Amino acid sequence: MKKQFPWSLFGSLSLILIWASFIFHGPAQQPALALSASASLADCAPLPAPSGTIVTVATVGELETAVNTATANTTILIADGIYNLNGVYLRIDVPDVTLRSASGNREAVILDGNYITTEIIQIVASNVTVADITLREAYYHPIHVMSDAGDTLNTLIYNVHIIDPGEQAIKINPAADGTYPDDGVIACSHIELTDAGRPFIRNNCYTGGVDAHQAEGWVIRDNLIEGFWCANGLSEHGIHLWRGCRDTIVERNVLRENARGIGFGLAESGDARTYTDNPCPSANGGYVDHYGGIIRNNFVFASDAGLFSSEYGFDCGICLWQACGAQIFNNTVVSTQAPFSSIEWRFDNTDIELRNNLVSHNLRDRGGTAVLDNNLQNAPLSLFVNAANGDLHLHSAAAAAIDQATPLVEVSDDFDGEGRPYGPAPDLGADELNAPPFEPTNWVYLPLTYSD
């Protein structure tokens, strides 16, 4: 039994985000994720009640009209039901608009594209929230965030269930005029490609969970993303940011049965966003596909026989290609058969830190520079509570991982939002064994903004 150890409450952006949830949401609750293991406790409480102008809709026609006529500071509440869009799409081009279910139950409001509607929700304005609904069977993207005649800032996608997108589930793109979709949050959501939806994927498996181009400052946290693979062709990642994305935070997600889990970067060259402050001087002006950012406290898991027997199998759990300045800390990557790589880094301008990760197979060096510290490769499945079924919490007898990590100021909690360290040192991987729920105390209030 490990004894409690006092941990630092300062210095980590994740702690600020968690404390912000207490300020605005009250005590945290379990997110509605269908996990065999317990879901993260961190910052997934229901959103506050709507304010401002409130419009309630109960038909596809009413929904389309409400979106098309919305003014700033409007919340559109959707009554429970299945809405067969059959070509209707919702373009939110006014700032400060919220689209959410009236009940707060995401499974009770289903916007169904029936593979006819091209994109169910387009977001081209700032401070837009989409929450508490299910989106399924868009021909292209269920949600597409774009800049258009100005930056699109502060998108919030929260407690959304996305099922069987025809291409990427959430697509994030800039405009050709040099405006960008920055500072968004995707949280507490379930994004999946099912066996029923897989035959509808086109163009050599052109699909994936979250796919962002040239976007800065996104936070992707506390989500379940699963099933993105095809019998033939190679899916993009469950979470993928590239073409000059920057300062992304990817934390406390479960990525299950995806051909590729989390990716910073992909291309070796091409058109990408650059920054005047030169955030990657080591590249000497060369191509960088992702700048900075942190990937921490994620569970990545694969066991599906269909995935393993597909053309590309389980390709990589965490992939860093032309990623400069990325930190990959305290993640757990487990598969029941060998992947090409549990974690890999590739191309000359990759320059990363890899610390405290726990993987069932291999770390693969494919080029670039990596600082390696305290990563455990070839970890046996016996270290986990139920690795065969994807519960990657540490077993109480996992001595090879318990108290074996290096303390990092950037990792002050774990997958469950529990404090680190609990014991003389932190544990390897995303789980801190037996740690109590994180309870912030002695905080100095920081002025934060929040929009629902």
N, C-alpha and C positions, 0 to 999 in steps of 0.2 A: 504494500500500500504506500502510495506516495504522499508526502506531507505537503501542506500548502506552502507556497513560496510567494512573497510579495512581488508583484510585477509593476513596471513603470506604466503610468497612465498618460504619458505624454510622448509626442514625437512622431505619431503615426497617423496618416490620413485616415486609415480605416477606423481608428478610434473616434476621430472627429465625426465621421459619417454615422457611426453607431450612436454616439451621444446626440447628434442632431435628430435621430429618430426618436429618442426619448423626449426631446424638446417639443417636437411637432406631432408625434404619433402616440405618445404614451408607451407603456411597456410593450416589448416585442412579442409577437406571436409566431407560431409555426406558419410558414408559407404553405400554400395548397399545392404541394408537389408530390407526385406519386412515386416516392422513393421507397425502396426496400429498407434502406438505412434511414435514420432520422434526418430530416432536413435541417438546414441552418436555422438557428434561432435569431439570427442577427437582422434587425431592421426590415421586417416584412409585415408590419402591422397594417391594418386597413388604412387607406387614405382618409384624410379629414372629410367631413361632410361638405358638399358643394356650397359655394356662395356665389353672389352675383346673379346674373340672369340664368334661370333654370328652365330648360325646355324638355318636356317628356314626350317620347315618341313610341309608337307601337306598331308601325307598318314600315315597309321599305320606302314608300313614298314620303311618309312623314320624316323618316330618317334622312333621306336625300335632301328634302327641302330644308330641314333644320341645319344641315351642314352647309348648304349653299347660301343660306341667308344669315348665318351666324355672325354676330358682332363680338368684339373683344370682351373678355370676361364673361363668356357664356359656357355653361355646362349643359351638355346634351345627355339626358338620362334615357337609356334604352330599356323598355319593358322586357320581361322574360319572354323568350320565344326563339324560334328558328326563322331567320330572315334570309330567304332565297334571293340573292341579289341578281343573279342571271344577267350580268352585264353592267349593272349599276356599280359605280365606284364612288368613294367619298374622298374629295380633295379638300383638305383643310388649309386654306390660304389666308386665314385671319389669325393674328397672334392671340394668345391667352384664351384658347378654346380647349375644353375638356370633353372627351367622349368616353362614357363609361356606362356600365349597367346600373339600372335603378336599384337592384337588389344587392349589388356587391358580389354576387355569385357568378364567377366567370363562366361556369359550365351551363348556366341557365340562359345566357344570351349568345346565340351562335349566328355570326354573319357568314353565310355560305356562298362562295363564289361559283361553286359547281364547275370549276375549270372553264368558266365562261368569262367572268369578271377578270380583267387583266391584273389589276392591283386593287385590293379592297380598300385600303386607306393610304392616301398620299398626304404627306406632311411637308408643307412648303412655307411655314411660318414659325416664329419663335414661341416658346412657352406653351407648347401644345402637349396635352396629356392624353394617352389612350390607356384605359385601365379596366380591369374586371370583366373582360369579355373573351369569347372564343372566336377565332378567325380560321376558316378552313377552305382549302381547295381554290386558291387563287391560281390563275393560269401562270402568272409570273410571281409577284411578291405580295404576300398579304399586307405588309407594311413597307412603304418606301419613303424614306426621309431624304429630302432634297433641298438644296439651296436654290433660290429663284429670286432675282432682283434684290439680293441682300442675303447675309448670313442667316441660316436657320439654327437657332440656339435653344438649348435647354429643353429638348424633347424628353418626355418621360413616358416610357412604356413599362407598365406596372401590372403585375398579376394578370397577364394575358396568356391565353392558351392558343398556340398556333399549330394547326394540324395539316400536314400534307401540302406544303407549298409546291407549285409547279417548278419554281426555281428557288432562289434564296428566300428564307422566311422573312428576314428583316434586312433590307437593302439600304445602304447609306451612301449617298453620292453628292459630290460638289457640282456646281454649275461651271460652264465654260468661261464665265465672266470673272472668275477668281473669287467667288463667294463660297462659303463652306458651311457644312452642317456640324457644328461643334457643341461640346459640353452637354451631351445627352446622357441619359441613364436608361438601362434596360435591366429590370430587377424583378425578382420573385415570379418569374414566368416559366411556362413549360412550352418548349418548342420541339416538335417531333415530326419525323417522317416515318410512317407506318408501312407495314407490308402491303396494305391496300393501296397506299399512295405511291409506292416506289415505281410501279409500272408507268406512271404518268410523267416521270422525269424524262426530259428530253436532252438532246445536244451533248451526248457523251457524259451524262451524269452532272449536268450543270445545276448544282443545288448546294445547299449548305444552310447553316442556322442563321448566324449574324455575319454579314459581309459588308465591311465599311471601307470606303476609299477616301483618302485625303481628309480624314476627320480627326480633330484634336480634342482631347480631354473627355473622352467617353468613359463611363463607369458601367461595367457589365458584371452583375453580382447576383448571387443567390438564385440562380436559374437551374432548371433541368433541361438539357438539350440532348436529344437522342435520336438515333436511327438514320443518320445521314450517310448512306452508302448505297451503291448500286452493284448489281451482278457484273456489269461491264462499265468501264469508265471509272474515274476517280472524283468523288465529291470534294468540294471545298470543305473547310473545317466547320466544326460546330460553332466556333467563335473565330472570326478571321478579320484582321485589320491590316491594311496594306496600302500601297501607292502613296506613301508619305504620311500615314497616320502618326499621331504623336500622343504621348503621355496617357496611354490607355491604362485603366485599372481593371483587371479581370480577377475576381476573387469570389471564393465560396460557391462556385458553381459545381454541379455534377454534369459531366459529359459522358454519356453512356452509349456504347455501340455505334460510334461514328468512325468512319474511315480515317479521319484526322480530327484531333480534338481541338486544341487551341493553337492558332497561328498568328505570329507577328511577322508580316512580310511574306512574300511568295516569289515575286519577280526578281531577276538579276539586274534588269535595266528597264528603261521605259520612261513614261511620263508619270511624275510623282510630284506631290506638293513639297516645296522647300520652305525654309524659315530664315528670316534675316539674321537671327541671333546665332546661326551656325551651331545647332545643338549636337552635331557629331563631327568635331574637328578631326578626329582620327580617320575619317573617310577621305580627307583631302579633296573635298568637292565631288567625290564619286557618288554613285547612286545609293540611296538609302530608302528602304521600303517601309520601315517603321522606326520611329525615334522614341527612345526612353520607354516609359511604361513599366508596369509590374504585373506579374502573373503569380498569385499567391493563394494558398489554402484551397486549391481545387482538387476534386476527385475526378480522375479520368479512368474509365473502365471499359473493357471489351471482353465479351465471352460468347457472342453470337456465332454459331457455326456457319450461318449464311454469310456473315461479314468475313470470317476467316477464309471461306472458300471462294469469295468473290475475286474478280480479276486482280485487284490491288490489295486485298486483305485489310488488316489493320496497319495503316501506313505509319502514322506517328501519333503519339499522345500529345506532345507539345513540340511545336516546330518553329524555329527561329531562322528566317532567311533574310539576309540583308537587314537585320535588326540591330540597331546601334543603341547601346545604353540600356537595354532591357534587363530587368531583374526577375529571375525565376526562382521563387523562394517557397519552400515548404509545401510543395505539391505532392500528391500521391497518384501515381500512374501504374495501373495494374491491368494485366490481361492474362487470360487463361491459356493462350497460346502466344508464341513469340511474334511481336510486331517487327516491322523494319527498324523502328526505333521507339523506345519509350519517350525519350527527349532527344532532339537533335538540333544542331546549329550548322548553318551552311552559308557559303559565299564570303568573299574577302572583307566586306564592310560590316559583317556581323561582329559585334563586340558586346558580350553579355556577361552577367554574373549568374551562376547556377549554384544555389546554396540550400542545403537542408532538404533536398528532394528525396523521396522514397519511391523506388520504381521496381517492378517485378522483373524487368529485363535490362535493356542497355541504354546507356548514354552514347550517342553517336556523333563524333566529330567529322563534319563534312566541309570544314573550312572556316576561316574567320578566327576570332579570338574569344575564348571563354575562360573566366575565372571560376574554378571549381572548388567548392568547399563543403565537406561533410555530406555528400550525397551517397545514398546507399543503393547500389545496383544489385540486380539478381536477388531481390528480397523474396523469401519464400512466402507463399500464400498463407501459411500458418501465423504470420504476424498480424493478420486481420481477423475481425470478428466473424465475417462470413464472406470471404473474397469470391467464392464461386458464384455468389448471387449479388455481388456489388456493394456489400457493406464494408467499406474500407476504413472504418474506425479501428483503432489499434486494439489488439487482444491484450489482456492484462499480462500475458507472458511474453510480450514482444520486446525482450530485453535489447535486441539489436537496434531498436528505434527509440525506446523510452529514455529520456534524459540525454540523448546523444547529439542534439542539435546545437548549433552556435546561436546565441541570442542575437536577434536582429531588431533594431528599432523599427524597421518597416513591418514587422510581423509581431503584433502585440496581442492578437487573438488567433483563433483557429477556425476550421470549417464551420463549427457550430456557434461561432461568436463567443467562445469561451476564452478566458484570459490565458496568456502564456507569460512566463513558464509556470507550470504547476509541478513543483519539485525542484531539484537543484539546477536543472537546465531544461530548455524546451525539448520537445520530442521531434523526431524527424517526420516529415510528411505533413499532411493537412490537418491531422487530428492530434489534439493534446489530450492524452488519456486522463479520464476522471476529473478533468478541470471543472470547477463550478461555473455557472453562468456569469458572464461579464457584468459587473455592477460598477458603473463609473461613479467615482466620488471625488471630492475636492477639485472640481473643475472650475476653471474661470470661464464665464460665458463668452462665447465668440459670436458676434453678429453674423447670422446666416440668413439667406433668403430661401423661400420655398414657395413653389407655385403648384396648385393642384389643377 
